[in-house]
Amino acid sequence: MPKVNKIDQREEYYWGLKKHGGQYPSFDWPSVEIFLNLAYTYDVVSGHLSDQISPYGITRAGFGVLRILSRSQHKACKQNEISQLMLVSRANITGLVDSLSRKGLVERINDPHDRRVNMITILPKGEKLLEDLLPGYYKHMYDMGSVFTAKEKKIFNDLLKRLRNRTNEVKG
């Protein structure tokens, strides 16, 4: 069976989507294309960043927790605050913290004043992991972003913020 180029498959899919979507009055191909490109680009970039992190034995989500903790006052943060910053459920954060704790990267401390609150602290092993990982990680991000000029990066970030704000306005 001949190998099909992924770009050709995507173009064929897009053509079919444009044709099918045309039957709906509110269908706007440029808007649909933006979201398809955002989703596809996120998937590609996410995969590349995961490849940078996985040799260190943690997931991107675990890496996110470590970065939050390392930049927090006293190298600690309430578990529910981490959940809010990462936009994930409390149950997911519990599992992430459990995993990082088993690896000796973080520690969960019960708040003596409120038993419902857990403080999560990054341990020296977690700090060391970040020190080892971050230079290559940021270099990889720089390399990927080098396709844009500084001005284009600012414009791109402004456009993404505008889209995010508009999305929040129309949500519901």
N, C-alpha and C positions, 0 to 999 in steps of 0.2 A: 504494500500500500504506500503511495507516495506521501512524503512528509509535507504537511501543509504549514506554511509560514504563519506564525501567530498573528502577525500584523494583518495578513490577508484575511484570516478568520475574523479578526475584530472588524475590519472594514466591511466584510460581508454581513456581519451581525448588525453593525451600525446602519447599513443600507436598509436591511429588513426592518429595523426598528424605526427608521425615518418613514419608511413606506407605511408601516402599520400605525404608527403614532399620528400620521396625517389625518386619520379619521376622527380625531378628537379636537374640538374647537380650541381648547387651551394648550394643545401641543405646540411647543416652541423648541425646535431642534437645537438652536444654540444653547438654550438653558439646559436641555437634557444632556447635551454633549459635555458641558461644564461638569456636571455631576458624575457622568461616566468617567471622564478624565481624572477627576478628583479621586474617585474610588480606585481606579486602576493605578494611579500614581501612588496613592497611599499604600496599596498592596505591594508594589515594587519597592518603595522606599522602606517600608516596614520590614520586608524580607531582608534587605541589605543590612539594616541596622540590627536585626535579630542575629544575623551572621556574625556581626562584630561582638555581640554580647554572649552568645551561646558557648564559646570556648571557656568562659569563666564559670560555667555551671549554673547560671541564673537565666531567668526569662526577662523579656523587656519590661514586664510589669514589676518584677522583683527589682530590676535595675531602677525603675521609677521610684519605688519605695526608698531605696538606698539614697538616691539623689535628693529626695525630699528631706530625709532625715539628716543628711550631711550638711544641708544648707539651712536647717532649722536652728532656732535658738536652743542652746544646750544640747544640740545633736539629738533632740528628742521631739516627738510630736504625738498628739492624741491620735489614737487609731481612727476615730471617726473623721478627724481632719484630713488624714491621709486619704481616706475614702473619698471625701469631697474634692480634694485636689486632683485626684486621679480619675474622677468621674466613674467610679465603680462602686458596686454594692458593698455593704459592710461584710457580708458573707465572703465575698471574694477577697477582701483585705484580710480577713481572718485567716483564710487559707494561705495567702501570700506571706503573711507574717509568720505563720506556723512553719512554712517551708524555709524561710530565711533564718528563723530561729534554730531549726534543726541543723542548719549549715554553720551555725555560730556567727552569723553576720549581724543579727539584731537580738534585742532582748525585750520582752514584754514585761512591764512593771505595772502592777495594780496601783491605782491612785488611792492613798490611804484615807483621803477625804471623801471619795466617791467611788464605791465599789463597782459602779457601772462603767467607769472610765479606765481605759488601759493606755498607758504611755508606752510608746515604742522608741527604743534607743538604739542607735547604730553602735556596734561594737568595733574595736580596733581592726578585727579581721574584715569587717564590712568597709571600713575606711580604706584599708589597704587594697581591697579589691577595686574600689573606685579609683584610687591613685594609679593602679596598673592599667585599668580599662579606659579611663577617660581620654588620655592623649590620642590613642588610636581611634577612638569613637569620634572625637571632635575633628580629627584629621579627615576621617571618612565623610563626615557631614560637610566639611569645608570643600572637599573634592567634589561631592555631589552638587553643592551649591555654586561651585565656581563657573557653572554654565551661565550664571547671571552676573550682570554688573551690580555694583553697590546700589545704584539708582533703581535698577530693575527689582532687586530684592526688597527695597523699601516699598515700591509700587505693589509688588506681589503680596507682601505682608498686609499692606493697607487694603487691598482688594479682598483678601481672605477674611480680614476682620469685618469688613463691610458685609460680606456674605454671611458670616457667622451671626452678626447682629441682626440682619434681615431674617435669617432663618429662625432666630429666637422670637422675632416679632410675629411671624406667621405660624409659629408652632401652635398646635391645638386645633 
